Amino acid sequence: MTASGSRFSVLALVLALCMFGHVVRVADRLPLRAPALAGSRPGSGALAPRCAALCKIAMGLTMGYMLILLL
């Protein structure tokens, strides 16, 4: 393997670890129950925060897996 190929392998590994760390952080902040519509703040911004968090987790796992395949 050339020197530049080895360097990009290390970069892919670091980026994959960052993606998995992001997944853990999002999963830690995952709301257990969505707030009731009447009790939610009017300007909260997210209509489905649990669904958005689950989508972020799925995308982060997929991107991390693809980075691992680059090794």
GIRAKA-V580545 format. One record per run of one state. SS is the DSSP state (a for helix, b for strand, c for the rest). FROM is the first residue (numbers start at 0). LEN is the number of residues. If there is no record, write none. Layout:
ss = {SS | SS}
from = {FROM | FROM}
len = {LEN | LEN}
This chain:
ss = {c | a | c | a | c}
from = {0 | 2 | 28 | 48 | 69}
len = {2 | 26 | 20 | 21 | 2}
